């Protein structure tokens, strides 16, 4: 039976894993935003490649937090940072061409 108690979660929580998941989900959310842009721009090869990488990274995260639900916080925060960075970068005006 799966032990979902807080004491078990705290005793098995590893900060290095949490940090790794945080950065993985920054990348994952950035990939999701880039995937959405590629689909909206009708660029099938780019969208398919990004989708492949996205789901690979997603599977790593799933493996991480299935063992301990406290990792969900790192994943959620990493996802937020990834979206913020991509949207902020996309807001910048493109350089003018002469």
MONOR-V991601 format. One record per backbone hydrogen bond with DSSP energy under -0.5 kcal/mol. NH is the residue of the N-H (numbers start at 1). CO is the residue of the C=O. If there is no record, write none. Layout:
NH,CO
NH,CO
//
This chain:
4,2
9,5
10,6
11,7
12,8
13,9
15,13
17,14
18,14
19,15
20,16
21,17
22,18
23,19
24,20
25,21
26,22
27,23
28,24
29,25
30,26
31,27
32,28
33,29
34,30
35,31
36,32
37,33
38,34
39,35
40,36
41,37
42,39
43,38
44,42
47,43
48,44
49,45
50,46
51,47
52,48
53,49
54,50
55,51
56,52
57,53
58,54
59,55
60,56
61,57
62,58
63,59
64,60
65,61
66,62
67,63
71,68
72,69
73,70
75,71
76,72
77,73
78,74
79,75
80,76
81,77
82,78
83,79
84,80
85,81
86,82
87,83
88,84
89,85
90,86
91,87
92,88
92,89
//
